[in-house]
Amino acid sequence: MRVLVIGGTEFVGLHLVRALLRDGHHVVVLNRGRRPERLPTGVGTLLCDRKDHAALRATLAGERVDALVDIAYAPTTGADVEAVLEALAGRLGHALFVSTGRVYDHALPIPYSEATPRNLHWGEYAKNKIAGEDALMRWHHARGLPVTIVRPTHVYGPMNTRNNETFVFDRLVRGRPVLLPGAGGWLRQFGHVEDLADALAAMLGVAAAFGHAYNVTGEEAITQVGFVELIADVVKRPPTLVHVDTPPGGTPVPFGQNLVYDCHAVYTTTKVRRELGIRPRYTLAAGLAQTFEWYLREGLDRREIDFAAEDRHLR
């Protein structure tokens, strides 16, 4: 298949490009061209800022693709998603949109399934992702375009652009304590980036996936403190945990880039398993071990980090 990836040189996008090439697809990426050196040999490139809709129409004029995977977030509005579909109208086989588990109402009881009501619990990010989902579904219902929505959560793994697992690695390898917001008891769920890339590749052109949304993530839910303890066990470093209560109206201590929030985040993957036979290859422990190997290979254990704010808390 000829597959167009919006993005393609950052974290999830680059892993997806590699998975598509592995499966024998012809891959073309559309992005702003900031990291061309990351792309594997044989990948086609279209240079364009997706938020410039006139330039997007000109760039995609005449392009015909069997599948589109819209993965870039700039932030990307519903109008930006619509613009891509319009630019490829009549010349697109299957559109996949990478959304997020944060479209769900996280004030409701866990776990969250694809039937859980969506709302703006997560603010502008949720608003944009919901608008993108709605744009695809309008095209599906009004024009018969095959579409699929994928909702991952807390994606981790090599080249992660979110400082979550590396946040914990950084402190453990330097023998530093890990500060936890309060009791650290909120549940989190993580999905390995290669599992997400494999799931996206497996859905291409699959009629059973048309018109559906799927949660795609790992199977294990774990508390914030459990996440640190699991990483400590994986990397074989003894953890020192310091619980820091948040004063009324104050800001919690940093914990990863986006793991602090005060609610559970647990999702079912029954639908993608039952309907498409897709399941993750990585357990959380195995994925963290593989990511830690990458972290050491890249020399991230030797990078300079400013711990002054944490030292003030400790004092």
C-alpha positions as CSV (number, residue, x, y, z in Angstrom):
1,M,0.0,0.0,0.0
2,R,1.0,3.6,-0.5
3,V,0.7,5.2,2.9
4,L,0.8,8.9,3.8
5,V,1.9,9.7,7.3
6,I,1.3,13.2,8.6
7,G,4.4,13.7,10.8
8,G,6.8,10.8,10.7
9,T,10.0,12.1,12.2
10,E,9.1,12.3,15.9
11,F,8.5,9.4,18.4
12,V,5.3,7.6,17.4
13,G,5.5,8.8,13.8
14,L,9.0,7.5,13.3
15,H,8.2,4.1,14.9
16,L,5.2,3.9,12.6
17,V,7.3,4.6,9.5
18,R,9.7,1.8,10.5
19,A,6.8,-0.6,11.0
20,L,5.2,0.3,7.7
21,L,8.5,-0.2,5.8
22,R,9.0,-3.5,7.6
23,D,5.6,-4.6,6.4
24,G,6.5,-3.7,2.8
25,H,4.5,-0.5,2.3
26,H,5.5,2.5,0.3
27,V,5.7,5.3,2.8
28,V,5.4,9.1,2.2
29,V,5.6,11.6,5.0
30,L,4.2,15.1,5.1
31,N,5.8,17.5,7.6
32,R,7.8,20.7,8.0
33,G,11.1,19.0,7.2
34,R,12.8,19.8,10.5
35,R,14.4,16.4,11.0
36,P,14.9,14.8,7.6
37,E,18.0,12.9,8.8
38,R,15.8,10.7,10.9
39,L,13.9,9.2,8.0
40,P,14.9,5.7,6.8
41,T,16.1,5.3,3.2
42,G,13.3,5.0,0.7
43,V,10.7,7.2,2.5
44,G,9.2,9.9,0.3
45,T,8.8,13.4,1.6
46,L,6.3,16.2,1.1
47,L,7.3,19.5,2.8
48,C,4.4,21.5,4.1
49,D,3.0,23.0,7.3
50,R,-0.3,21.3,7.7
51,K,-1.8,24.3,9.3
52,D,-1.3,26.3,6.1
53,H,-4.4,24.9,4.3
54,A,-3.7,26.5,1.0
55,A,-0.2,25.1,0.9
56,L,-1.6,21.7,2.0
57,R,-4.0,21.6,-1.0
58,A,-1.2,22.5,-3.4
59,T,1.2,19.9,-1.9
60,L,-1.3,17.1,-2.0
61,A,-2.8,18.0,-5.4
62,G,-2.6,14.9,-7.5
63,E,-1.4,12.6,-4.6
64,R,-3.3,9.4,-4.4
65,V,-2.8,7.2,-1.3
66,D,-4.3,3.9,-0.1
67,A,-4.1,5.0,3.5
68,L,-3.5,8.1,5.6
69,V,-2.3,8.1,9.2
70,D,-2.8,11.5,10.8
71,I,-0.4,11.5,13.8
72,A,1.0,15.0,14.1
73,Y,-0.2,17.4,16.7
74,A,0.8,21.0,16.2
75,P,-1.7,21.6,18.0
76,T,-4.0,20.3,15.4
77,T,-7.7,21.5,15.2
78,G,-10.7,19.8,13.7
79,A,-10.3,22.2,10.8
80,D,-6.8,21.1,10.2
81,V,-7.9,17.4,10.0
82,E,-10.7,18.4,7.7
83,A,-8.3,20.2,5.5
84,V,-6.2,17.0,4.9
85,L,-9.3,15.1,4.0
86,E,-10.5,17.8,1.6
87,A,-7.0,17.9,0.0
88,L,-7.2,14.2,-0.7
89,A,-10.9,13.9,-1.5
90,G,-11.6,11.1,-4.0
91,R,-7.9,10.0,-3.8
92,L,-7.8,8.4,-0.3
93,G,-8.5,4.8,0.6
94,H,-8.5,4.6,4.4
95,A,-8.0,7.4,7.0
96,L,-6.6,6.6,10.4
97,F,-6.6,9.4,13.1
98,V,-4.4,9.1,16.2
99,S,-6.5,10.6,18.9
100,T,-6.1,10.1,22.7
101,G,-7.6,8.4,25.7
102,R,-8.0,11.9,27.1
103,V,-11.1,12.5,25.1
104,Y,-13.0,10.5,27.8
105,D,-14.8,12.0,30.8
106,H,-12.2,11.2,33.5
107,A,-14.6,12.2,36.3
108,L,-16.5,8.9,35.5
109,P,-15.6,5.6,37.2
110,I,-12.8,3.5,35.6
111,P,-12.1,1.7,33.3
112,Y,-12.9,3.7,30.2
113,S,-14.1,1.9,27.1
114,E,-14.8,3.3,23.6
115,A,-18.4,3.7,24.8
116,T,-17.4,6.1,27.6
117,P,-18.8,9.6,27.0
118,R,-16.3,12.2,25.7
119,N,-16.0,15.6,27.2
120,L,-13.5,18.5,27.8
121,H,-12.1,17.2,31.1
122,W,-8.6,17.7,29.5
123,G,-9.3,21.1,28.1
124,E,-8.1,22.4,24.8
125,Y,-6.2,19.2,24.0
126,A,-9.4,17.1,24.4
127,K,-11.3,19.7,22.4
128,N,-9.0,19.5,19.5
129,K,-8.8,15.7,19.5
130,I,-12.6,15.4,19.7
131,A,-13.0,17.8,16.8
132,G,-10.6,15.7,14.8
133,E,-12.5,12.5,15.5
134,D,-15.8,14.2,14.6
135,A,-14.4,15.4,11.3
136,L,-13.4,11.9,10.3
137,M,-16.8,10.4,11.4
138,R,-18.6,13.1,9.4
139,W,-16.7,12.0,6.3
140,H,-17.4,8.4,7.0
141,H,-21.2,8.9,7.4
142,A,-21.7,11.5,4.7
143,R,-19.3,10.4,2.1
144,G,-18.5,6.7,2.9
145,L,-14.8,7.3,3.6
146,P,-13.3,4.4,5.5
147,V,-12.0,5.8,8.7
148,T,-10.6,4.5,12.0
149,I,-9.8,6.4,15.3
150,V,-7.1,5.1,17.6
151,R,-6.9,6.3,21.2
152,P,-3.6,5.6,22.9
153,T,-2.5,6.8,26.4
154,H,0.9,7.5,28.0
155,V,2.9,6.1,25.1
156,Y,6.5,5.3,26.2
157,G,9.6,3.8,24.7
158,P,12.8,4.8,22.8
159,M,12.8,8.4,21.6
160,N,9.9,9.4,23.8
161,T,9.2,13.2,23.6
162,R,7.5,13.0,27.0
163,N,9.8,13.0,30.0
164,N,8.0,10.2,31.9
165,E,10.0,7.0,32.1
166,T,13.2,9.0,31.5
167,F,12.3,11.2,34.5
168,V,12.5,8.2,36.8
169,F,15.6,6.8,35.0
170,D,17.4,10.1,35.5
171,R,17.0,10.1,39.3
172,L,17.6,6.4,39.9
173,V,20.9,6.1,37.9
174,R,22.2,9.2,39.8
175,G,21.3,7.8,43.2
176,R,18.8,10.6,43.8
177,P,15.4,10.3,45.6
178,V,12.3,10.4,43.5
179,L,9.8,13.0,44.8
180,L,6.2,11.8,44.5
181,P,3.1,14.1,44.5
182,G,1.2,13.2,47.7
183,A,0.6,9.5,48.2
184,G,1.4,8.7,44.5
185,G,-1.7,6.5,44.4
186,W,-3.4,7.5,41.2
187,L,-3.5,4.7,38.6
188,R,-1.8,5.2,35.2
189,Q,-1.7,3.0,32.1
190,F,1.2,2.9,29.6
191,G,1.5,1.6,26.1
192,H,4.8,0.8,24.3
193,V,5.4,2.9,21.1
194,E,6.2,-0.2,19.0
195,D,2.9,-1.8,20.0
196,L,1.1,1.3,19.0
197,A,2.9,1.5,15.6
198,D,2.2,-2.2,15.0
199,A,-1.5,-1.8,15.8
200,L,-1.8,1.2,13.4
201,A,0.0,-0.8,10.6
202,A,-2.2,-3.8,11.3
203,M,-5.4,-1.8,10.8
204,L,-4.6,-0.4,7.4
205,G,-7.3,-1.3,4.9
206,V,-9.1,-3.7,7.4
207,A,-12.8,-3.3,6.7
208,A,-13.7,-4.5,10.2
209,A,-12.0,-1.3,11.6
210,F,-13.9,1.1,9.3
211,G,-16.1,3.5,11.3
212,H,-14.7,2.5,14.7
213,A,-12.6,3.9,17.5
214,Y,-10.2,1.7,19.5
215,N,-8.3,2.1,22.7
216,V,-4.7,0.9,22.1
217,T,-2.5,0.7,25.1
218,G,-0.8,-1.8,27.4
219,E,-2.8,-4.1,29.7
220,E,-1.4,-3.1,33.1
221,A,-2.6,-0.3,35.3
222,I,-0.1,0.8,37.9
223,T,0.0,3.6,40.6
224,Q,2.5,6.4,40.3
225,V,4.5,5.0,43.2
226,G,4.2,1.5,41.7
227,F,5.6,2.9,38.4
228,V,8.7,4.1,40.2
229,E,9.2,0.9,42.1
230,L,8.8,-1.2,38.9
231,I,11.4,0.9,37.1
232,A,13.7,0.5,40.1
233,D,13.3,-3.2,39.9
234,V,13.9,-3.3,36.1
235,V,17.0,-1.1,36.2
236,K,18.3,-2.7,39.5
237,R,18.7,0.6,41.4
238,P,17.4,0.8,45.0
239,P,14.6,3.5,45.1
240,T,14.3,6.3,47.7
241,L,10.8,7.7,47.6
242,V,9.9,11.0,49.1
243,H,6.2,11.9,49.3
244,V,5.6,15.6,49.1
245,D,2.1,16.9,49.9
246,T,0.7,19.7,47.8
247,P,-0.3,22.8,49.9
248,P,-3.9,24.1,49.3
249,G,-3.9,26.0,46.1
250,G,-0.2,25.0,45.4
251,T,1.5,23.1,42.6
252,P,2.4,19.5,43.0
253,V,6.1,18.5,42.8
254,P,7.1,17.5,39.2
255,F,6.6,13.8,38.4
256,G,7.3,13.0,34.8
257,Q,6.1,15.4,32.2
258,N,2.4,14.6,32.5
259,L,1.8,12.0,35.2
260,V,0.8,14.3,38.1
261,Y,-2.9,14.8,37.6
262,D,-5.4,13.9,40.3
263,C,-7.6,11.1,38.8
264,H,-7.2,7.5,37.6
265,A,-6.6,6.8,34.0
266,V,-7.4,3.2,33.1
267,Y,-8.7,1.9,29.8
268,T,-10.1,-1.3,28.4
269,T,-8.6,-2.9,25.3
270,T,-11.3,-5.6,24.9
271,K,-12.6,-4.1,21.6
272,V,-9.4,-4.0,19.7
273,R,-8.5,-7.6,20.9
274,R,-11.9,-9.0,20.1
275,E,-12.6,-7.3,16.8
276,L,-9.1,-7.1,15.3
277,G,-7.1,-9.6,17.2
278,I,-4.5,-6.9,18.1
279,R,-2.6,-7.3,21.4
280,P,0.6,-5.8,22.8
281,R,3.9,-7.6,22.5
282,Y,5.4,-5.8,25.5
283,T,4.6,-6.1,29.1
284,L,5.3,-2.9,31.0
285,A,8.4,-4.4,32.6
286,A,9.8,-5.7,29.3
287,G,9.1,-2.4,27.6
288,L,10.8,-0.4,30.3
289,A,13.8,-2.7,30.2
290,Q,14.1,-2.2,26.4
291,T,13.7,1.6,26.9
292,F,16.4,1.7,29.6
293,E,18.8,0.0,27.2
294,W,18.1,2.7,24.7
295,Y,18.6,5.4,27.4
296,L,22.0,4.0,28.2
297,R,23.0,3.7,24.5
298,E,22.2,7.3,23.9
299,G,24.2,8.4,26.9
300,L,21.2,10.0,28.6
301,D,22.5,8.8,32.0
302,R,25.4,11.3,31.6
303,R,23.4,14.4,30.6
304,E,23.3,17.5,32.7
305,I,20.1,18.0,34.7
306,D,19.2,20.8,37.1
307,F,17.9,19.3,40.3
308,A,17.9,22.6,42.3
309,A,14.1,22.8,42.6
310,E,14.0,19.2,44.0
311,D,16.9,19.9,46.4
312,R,14.9,22.9,47.8
313,H,12.0,20.5,48.5
314,L,14.3,18.0,50.1
315,R,15.8,20.7,52.4
